[in-house]
Each structure stands twice: as structure tokens, then as C-alpha cells.
């Protein structure tokens, strides 16, 4: 039941990650779903699932539950139960979980971002998730240090790329509904020059990430390649979307194109650009 509950979360929130995750072998497939579920619940807390005055308390309580989850072998919350099993077997670093919740707290406070604070935010909200995914892919058994260093750099770069793509895609909702600006370096409202600079930065992160993907276990690498190609396709669409449209709508990769990208990448495991 615990694993089924966690798998429902990724299926409900992300077709791209859900599709990529289905290509993973076991137990990595289940472990990634368990990790994603906890991350998504925390994100929902800060984005409005709880009334505004209660968000800080709800997030603090959830952080305590997540970071102490491995100390207990049974949880009445099925998603925490599933996550605890994954975290124990994959040797998750508590410092990575702490960094994640630090970033989530920034969203609760609503404090305006600077370029430096955005870098810290992306590290905690996305890059450490990439590092935790590496732990999952290797089953908690760390590869040799030289290889691990390359994998860490690639995981952080891919996490950053995914997050920046999400920021640009969700620009309208973040600015209009949540009053957040994750691009303090760009003028507001977003201009063509600002959009182009953001896209160039994203593509730089993808370049760094692709250099490390071949070092992953083969089937894990294919799944990661699928996710990367899907998000690069979304990046291309955003690059061709007028800034005023990004400010008012949510750009999506069509279902037929997603299916084609998944099929081509599953067959080759390679970058499509």
C-alpha cells in the first residue's frame, strides 16, 4: 500500500517524470517514486495546500517527520513509510534533506530573491534532489570518488536545468498568483533578451548534465536521458515563445511529441539535439 500511494503522486503531478521513471529497473523505480512523493508534498505545503498562516508550522512539522523517518520502521503515513525504506537503503544524506527544506522555507517567507539567494534556493530545491537520485541509482553504494565527483556535478546541473525550465514555464503562475520572481537578474516583465539569457543558462546546465549521464548504470541512464530530452524539448518551445505569452500561459510539449521523444530516447539512450 505504501508504495502504491507514493507511485500515485508522481503519476498525478508529472507526465514527464512519470514516463521516465517507468523505464527504471527495480528497486530504483519505486525508490524514485518514493522520493518524488515526499518532495511534492512539501512543495504543495508551501504553494497553498494549507492556509497561509499555517504553512510555516506545517512545513516545520513535515520536515521533522521526513528527516526522522529512518529512525522508525513503521509509519501510519504510507508515503513516509515508503520514503523511510528508500532513505535507509540508499543512505540518504540528512544534509541534503536539510538543504531541501531550507529552500522550501524561503517560499513560505515570501522574501524577494537576489541572484545569490536564487542560487542557494536552486541548490536546495533541485540540485540536492539530483544528488539523492544518484544515491538511488547506485543503491546507496558510492562509486569511486573520481567517478562520483563527475556524477555529482552532472546531477546538480540536471537538477538546476529542470528547476530553471520549471521556473520559466511557470512564470505566469509564479508571478501572478504566488508573487514570486525566480529570475531577479532579468527585467520585469520578462523581455526577449531576458528570456534568451535564461534559455542560454538552461542549455549550459543541460550540456554539463549530459556529460555525466553515460556514467550512470545503463537502464538508469536511459531513464534520465528521457527526462532530459523531454525538458530540452520544453526549453526549445519556451525559447520560441514570445515573452508576453510566457507571462500569460503555460507552455507544454504535446502528447504526440512526448511519445516520440520517449520512444527515440528509449531506443538509443542519447541526446536528441
Secondary structure, 3 states (H helix, E strand, C coil): CHHHHHHHHHHHHCHHHHHHHCCCCCCHHHHHHHHHHHHHHHHHHHHHHCCHHHHHHHHHHHHHHHHCHHHCCCCCCHHHHHHHHHHHHCCCCHHHHHHHHHHHHHHHHCCCCCHHHHHHHHHHHHHHHHHHHHHHHCCCCCCCHHHHHHHHHHHHHHHHHHHHHHHHHCHHHHHHCCCCCCCCCCCCCCCHHHHHHHHHHHHHHHHHHHHHHCCCCHHHHHHHHHHHHHHHHHHHHHHCCCHHHHCCCCCCCCHHHHHHHHHHHHHHCCCCC
